[in-house]
């Protein structure tokens, strides 16, 4: 009996793209390529190369063989299962177990908020402020409140030499993911790259009161009843990481703001993410807490998604608000 022709990667990938597009996945081609790369244990660039070569999905040969075939025993079944789960709108990052954030690749899964690209700009503002403090004093103390997976804290710690970074997370599951990421990025035999504390962001790190240069936070801020539209968020991100409590969703951010006021040294910087519809309310909240030079910054898509302010240093002339703010 003649052998059944091997499935071609291009055909397998094309079918997956169609399935994900029909399910309403926003980036079906990208997601399908990432899932296929994950299945085969190669990077996305290698998947693209093999598709261009019209390589077969062949269990009998190894990746990189002369005809470009791929070692993939059961790969079609594994890939099909992942595609079906993604079509049900399970987060891509839960399926692969990792989420990219700036130059990092973080472990994520059920129980922790998946870091988003728009938060990378929040991290950038904190990084710039920390770098400025290092230039001025040779070192900087940075605190990330409601750290989740540890994304912002680890970005600062790995991008700005001379920083001492502390991160706080109350939720047990999220703290576990953050601990895993901190451990993975900490040199063997050395101190952890980030000091991770499980505790309430409002009261933690009392030993640092008045000594911190930068407080950064992506706290829960979604108002009650404002269910996120994307199923990946609404159905899979933990509610404790989404909903900010209070009628306006800013109860948790208010606690973060008060904690930042306690922690920051004179002239210290607060950087906090929020929803675009909360921009005016967040500016007022931060100003009322005694910050100066308070303003809104845009995320990577141009939306007003973070509030930045300084603690008074005696030279600011009292509270004021501005519509744009630069570190």
N, C-alpha and C positions, 0 to 999 in steps of 0.2 A: 504494500500500500504506500503510495507516495507521501512524503512528509508534507505536513501543512506549512505553507509559507509563513515565515516569521512576521509578526506584526511590526510595522514601521513606526518609529517614534513620531514622525510627522502626523501620521493618522491618529495615533493614540492622543497626541497633544491636541490636534484639531477637534476631536470628539469632546475632550475635556473642556476646551474653550467654549464650545457650543453649549455644553451643559451648564457651565457657570454663567454664561451670558443669559441663558433662558431663566436662570434663577435670580437674575437681577444683581449679581455680584458686580461691583463697580469697575473692577479691573480684571476681567476674566483671563486675558492672555498672560498678564504678569503673574497672577495667582496660579494658573495652571503650570507655568514654567517653574515657579518656585516649588510647587508640590512635586513636580516630576524630578527636579533636582534633589529634593529631600528624599524621595523614594530611592533614587539611584545612588545617593551618597556622593554626588558631584555638585559643582557650583552651577549657577544659572548660565554662565557663559559657556560651560561645557555642554549643557543641554541645547543651547542654540547652535553650537557647532555640530553636534550630532544630528540635529534636525536638518540642518543645511546639507549634511552628507546623506540624508535619508537613511540613517542607520536603523537596523532592526532592533527590536526589543528581544534579545536573544539570550537565553539563560545559559548557553553552552560556551560563551566566550567572554572575555573580560573587557572592561572599558579600555580604550586605547589600542585595541588590537588592530591589525592591518585593515580590516574592512569597516572599522568604526563601530562594531557591535558592542553591546553593553551587557555586562553580567547582571542579570536581573531575575533570579529565580523567584517566581511569584510576584514580580514587580507590577505586572498589569493589574493583578488583583489588589495589591496594596495601594497602587495609585488610584484605581477606581474607587476604593473605599474612602480615600482621602478626598477625592473630588466630590463624592456623594455627600460627605459631611460638610464640605465647604459650600455645596449647593444648598444645604440646610442652614447656611449662614453661621456656622461655627467660625470663630475668628481664625484667620490664617495662622496667626501666631500661636494659637493653641494647638494647631495641627502640626506645626514644625517644632514647637517648643521654644522658639526664640523670637525676639523682637529687635529689629535694628533701632538704634538711637544714636544719632551723630556717628561717631566712629566705633561705637560699642555694639555688641550683640548680647542681649540680655536674656536670661532664662525667664520665661513667663508661662502661665497656665491658669486653670480655673482658680479663682480666689484672689487674683491680683489684677489691678487695672493695667491694661496694655498701653504702654507709652505711645503717644501719637507724634507724627512729624511736627505738628504745630507747636508742641511743647518744646521742641528743639530751640525755638527762638527765645523762650523763657530762660532756658539753660544758657543761651548765648549772652543775654543781658546779665545774668548772674556771673558768668565767666568773665565778662568784661569788667564788672565791678570788682571781682576778686583780683583780677590781674592788676587793676589800678591800685588796689590796696597793697599788693605785693611790691609794686614799683615804689610806692610811697614809704613803706615801712619794712620791706623785706619779707613779710609774711602776711597771711590773711586767715581769719577764722570764718568759716562759712557753715551755715545751718540750713538743712533742707527739712522742712516740716511737712508731715503727711507724705513721706517719701515713696510709698508704694513699692515698686520693684527696685527702687534705689537709682532710677535713671538719672535724675538731675544731679544728685549727690556724686554719683560715680563719674558723670561727665565733667563736673568741676574738678574733682580730685585727680582725674587722669589728664586733664588739659591745662591745669594751672599749677606749675611747680611752686612750692612754698606755701601751699594751703593746708590748713587743718580742717577737715570736713566732718561734720556731725550730722546724722540723719535720724529722724524720729518717725516711728510708725506704731500705731496702737493695735491695729487688727492683726490677729495671730497669723492668719494665712498669708497676708501680704508681707508681714515681717519675715516669715520663713523664706519667701522668694527673694526679698532684699538680702537676707543673710547669705543665701546661696550665691547671689551675684557679687556681693562684697568679697566672699571667700574666693570666688573664681578669679577676681582681679587683684587680689592681694598677693604680693611676692611671698614665696615659701620662706618661712623662718623670720619674717618681718612683721611689723605691726600691720593691722588691717588698714587698707587704703582709706576706709571710711569708718568712723566710730558710729556703730548702729545701736540705737536705743529703742527698746519697746516701751512706749509710754504715750501719755496724752500730750498732744502738741501744745496745749494751752499751759501746761505746767512743767514740762520736761526741761532738762538742761539748766537747772537753776545755778549750777556752778559756773555757767557762762554768762550770767546776767551782766550786761553792760560791757561785754568784751568782744562781741561779734561784729564783724565787718559787713557781712551780707547774710540776710535771711531770704530764702527763696522757697516758694511753695506752689504746688498744684493741688489745692485742697478740693474736697467735694464741694460743688457749688450749684448743682442742678436744682431748680426750685421744685417743690412738691407739685406733682401733676404734670410736670413738663417732661414726659417720657421721651427719651432720645429716639430719633427716627430710625437709626440704623439697628437692625436686629443684632448685629455683633456686639453693640454697646448695651442695648436695652435688655437682651436676654442672657448675656454672658459676662459683662463687667459686673463686679460685686456692687450691690446697691450702696454699701457703706462707703465706696469710693466715688459714688456719683452724686448722691443727694446731700446738699449742704444744710438742710434743715432751716426752720423759720419760714415765714410766708414768702420771703424773697430768695431763699436758698443761700443766704449769706451768713447764717448763724455760725457755721464752722469757720468761714473766712474771717468773721469778726474775732473769734478766738485766736486765730492765727495772727491777725493784725496786732492784737493786744500782746501776744507772746513776743512778736517781733519787736514791739516797742520796748519791752522789758529786756530783751537779749542784746539789742544793738547798741554799740558805742555811739557817741556823738558823731554825726556825719555818716553813720552806717546806712546801708541801702536795703530796702525791702522790694522784692520782685514777686508778684503774685498773679497767677492765672485766674481767669474768670470767664463767664460767657459774655459774648459781645453785647447782649442786651443789658448787662449789669455794669457797663463801663462807668456811667455817671454815678450810680449808687456806690460802686467800689471806690471811686475817687473821693466821694464825700465821706465814706467810712474811714478811709486811710487818713484823710485830712482831720477828721474829728478825733482820731486817735493821737494827734499831735505831730504827725509827719509834715514835712515841708517839701516844696518842689514836687508836688504830687501830680502825676500825669499818666496818660494812657499810652501804651505802645501797641503796635500792630503785630500780629503773628505773620507767618510766611505767606498767608493768603491775603494779607492786607486788612484783616478784620481786627477791631479793637479788643484784644483778648488778654491784656495784662495791665496791671496797675503797678507803677514804680514810684517810690518816694524815699526821702531821706529823713533821718532823725536830725533835729536841730543841732547845729554845732556852734551857735553863737554868732554866725556870720550870715545867716539866711534871711534875717529880717522878718521872721514870723511866718505862719502858715499861709500858703497860697496854692492855687492849682494851676496847672498848665495843660494844654491839650496834647502836647508831645513832650517827650522827656528823653534826654540822652545821658548816659553814664559818663 
